[in-house]
Amino acid sequence: EDTSTTDVVRGRAQLHTYCQELFGPYSNVRIEPKEIIDMDNTSVMVLEISGDHTGDLYDIPATGRRVAFPAVAIYRCNDDNTKVRHETLAYDSGFIINQVKGAS
């Protein structure tokens, strides 16, 4: 589940496509955990995602600008914590667009 869209991703094939769409417009992608909170079968991660804007993003052609944005990922696991049952990813797409466009 990505809070920036109403689409819901189910299964590995859809997840693969989603990841290509999310990270495809960038090269040199880096995902850095800033904080991790574990509670029973749920983990919350505060992340910084960054990359060079080298592909179309929200209909904006590549600018080559370095983009970095915070995100929060919530992982709900099965009872023995061996598989993720549900992931929610939240980030501000407007914040990303402003960086890509070079806005302050």
N, C-alpha and C positions, 0 to 999 in steps of 0.2 A: 504494500500500500504506500503510495507516494502522495503526501498531502497537497502537492502542487497540482494534482490532476484528479479527476474522478475515476480514471481507469483503475481497474484492479488486475494485478498480475497473478496468474495461477500456473503452477508447474514450471519445470525447468526450461522448456522451449520459450515460454513467454518471458521468463526471467532473463534469459539470454538476450532476447530482443530488447527488453527494457534497459538492460545494462549498456547495450550498444547505443541506444538512443540517448541515455543519460551521460555516458562518458565519451561517446564517439566524436563529439565536436572538439575534444581536447586531445592534446598530446602531452607527454610528460606528466601524466596524472599522478597525483600523490594523495593518499587518504591517511590522515594522521589522527589517531585517537588522542583527544585531549583529556578525557575523563571517562571512566567506566564504572558503572554502578551495577552490582549484581544483587538481585533479590529473588530467592527461590528459583523459579523457572523463567525469570525475566531479567534481561540485561539492558541497560540504557547506556548508549555511547554518545558522547559529545565529540564531534569530529571537525576537522578542517579539511575540506576538499579543495585541491588546487590543480591547475593545469594551464597549458597554453592554448588559447582559442584558435584552433587551426581548421575548424570545419563549421558548417552552417549551424547556428544555434538560435532558436526562436526566429527563424527567417532572417537572421543577421549573418552576412558572410564573414568568413574568417578575418580576424583583425591581427592575430599574432600576440595580442595582449595576454599577460599573465592574469589569471582569475583565481581568486581564493575566496571561499565562502564557508561559513559555519553550517553545520547540519546536526540534527539529532536523529539517531537510529534507535528504535526500540525493538528488541528481539524477544519473542515469546517462544520458549522451547517446550519439547515434550517432557513427560514426567521424569525421565532419566537424563535430561539435558544432552541428548545425543543428536537431536535434530531441531532445526528452527521450524516452528509451526507457522509463525506469522512475523513479518517484519513491517514496521512503519518507519518511513523516512520523511523528515521534515526539513525544509530549507526555504529560503526566500528567493524566488526566481527573479523578482524585481531588483534585488541586490546584485544578482549575477548580471542581468541585462545592463544595469548602470555601469558596471566595470567594463563590460564588453564594448559599450558605446563610448567609454572614456569620460562618463559623467562624474562629477564630484559628489 
